[in-house]
């Protein structure tokens, strides 16, 4: 397995929570290897990813097997679905 280059710094810095985000992480061909590499770091206790969910169904089992703890799905990616189904937007509750 090729290291993603983040594992050593994460371990050295004692990082406990790691979230992969930015762009669409699931588009990376090596995302499963990156997750597996980061999860192998002793100090990493919570590994999560933020995604728009478009590729989640096809990669979910691999991500879980690699050690992913949590998935955050961006609500921005749901905007077109909500518009097409004429569902009103969610407003901030005060």
C-alpha positions as semicolon CSV with decimal commas, in nm:
position;residue;x (nm);y (nm);z (nm)
1;X;0,000;0,000;0,000
2;X;0,135;0,341;-0,096
3;X;0,137;0,590;0,189
4;X;-0,054;0,912;0,132
5;X;0,225;1,117;0,288
6;X;0,002;1,240;0,571
7;X;0,037;0,948;0,809
8;X;0,377;1,034;0,954
9;X;0,298;1,403;1,024
10;X;-0,041;1,309;1,171
11;X;0,123;1,064;1,409
12;X;0,406;1,300;1,500
13;X;0,164;1,582;1,581
14;X;-0,063;1,351;1,782
15;X;-0,368;1,432;1,572
16;X;-0,678;1,256;1,704
17;X;-0,954;1,386;1,474
18;X;-0,907;1,405;1,097
19;X;-1,163;1,519;0,840
20;X;-1,095;1,486;0,469
21;X;-1,275;1,755;0,272
22;X;-1,234;2,001;-0,011
23;X;-1,351;1,952;-0,364
24;X;-1,492;1,602;-0,374
25;X;-1,260;1,363;-0,188
26;X;-1,433;1,055;-0,330
27;X;-1,308;1,150;-0,679
28;X;-0,953;1,062;-0,571
29;X;-0,861;0,721;-0,706
30;X;-0,661;0,647;-0,391
31;X;-0,912;0,771;-0,132
32;X;-0,949;0,425;0,023
33;X;-0,570;0,395;0,059
34;X;-0,553;0,743;0,214
35;X;-0,819;0,650;0,468
36;X;-0,652;0,319;0,547
37;X;-0,315;0,492;0,591
38;X;-0,452;0,763;0,820
39;X;-0,652;0,514;1,026
40;X;-0,335;0,312;1,085
41;X;-0,191;0,605;1,284
42;X;-0,227;0,521;1,655
43;X;-0,325;0,874;1,758
44;X;-0,609;0,904;1,501
45;X;-0,929;0,810;1,684
46;X;-1,192;0,973;1,460
47;X;-1,159;0,982;1,082
48;X;-1,434;1,147;0,881
49;X;-1,497;1,269;0,530
50;X;-1,715;1,546;0,387
51;X;-1,869;1,458;0,052
52;X;-2,149;1,564;-0,177
53;X;-2,260;1,200;-0,172
54;X;-2,262;1,147;-0,548
55;X;-2,017;0,853;-0,535
56;X;-2,099;0,733;-0,186
57;X;-2,316;0,434;-0,276
58;X;-2,046;0,270;-0,486
59;X;-1,764;0,334;-0,235
60;X;-1,937;0,298;0,100
61;X;-1,831;-0,061;0,178
62;X;-1,468;0,006;0,085
63;X;-1,461;0,322;0,298
64;X;-1,604;0,138;0,597
65;X;-1,359;-0,150;0,556
66;X;-1,069;0,099;0,535
67;X;-1,165;0,238;0,877
68;X;-1,373;0,550;0,804
69;X;-1,564;0,645;1,119
70;X;-1,805;0,913;0,997
71;X;-1,942;1,068;0,679
72;X;-2,070;1,424;0,649
73;X;-2,286;1,490;0,344
74;X;-2,286;1,850;0,226
75;X;-2,637;1,992;0,214
76;X;-2,527;2,220;-0,070
77;X;-2,527;1,912;-0,291
78;X;-2,893;1,857;-0,207
79;X;-3,000;2,200;-0,337
80;X;-3,089;2,083;-0,689
81;X;-3,283;1,786;-0,554
82;X;-3,482;2,011;-0,321
83;X;-3,553;2,257;-0,602
84;X;-3,664;1,985;-0,845
85;X;-3,902;1,840;-0,586
86;X;-4,022;2,188;-0,484
87;X;-3,925;2,135;-0,121
88;X;-3,893;2,468;0,061
89;X;-3,549;2,560;0,199
90;X;-3,464;2,502;0,561
91;X;-3,439;2,829;0,749
92;X;-3,234;2,900;1,058
93;X;-3,435;2,847;1,374
94;X;-3,370;3,108;1,641
